[in-house]
């Protein structure tokens, strides 16, 4: 039973002090970043939050109003739902790392443009390089479109395994929790996605 509960902690890595310093430096660069116009409207940047040693990296679309206020990703209603979804398969939120494709809130919560995601991509790539997750979960169509260059409906994106660039890190796509709040009838499909993700993880990590 114990092994089942902690399946996602298998082959967990250690992050050395160098990496810890690197992530702090990166966070400082993001705080001062003006590479795209999204910096104009931000209250503060939303770099990322969670366990640097995590095997699972979750990437959402962009900070919303609550995130912009608090400086942390997924702290509003969608964040609470994400925490519940993770809990349903015994994953504590504190055991994963969560970030977004862009680190500043787009005006009126619009989708970040391809150009904005590209401008911010070095930060995300560095986060992935430091964390070296065994699995990446993309939340929603926009994150999948921008990071995988796949303009497909969610029905075609779910339950498939993609690979992140040359790192060969498996990537799966889940519904964005904000969408699930708007479309509660879709919530029942989340369980299938979680099981799919767990199988991909087990196949990859052993
Ligand atoms: S979204 Fe990213 S690239 Fe644009 S200003 Fe913010 S940190 Fe810089």
Boltz pocket constraint, residues with backbone or C-beta under 6 A from the ligand:
constraints:
  - pocket:
      binder: B
      contacts: [[A, 30], [A, 33], [A, 34], [A, 35], [A, 36], [A, 37], [A, 38], [A, 39], [A, 45], [A, 102], [A, 103], [A, 104], [A, 116], [A, 119], [A, 120]]
      max_distance: 6.0
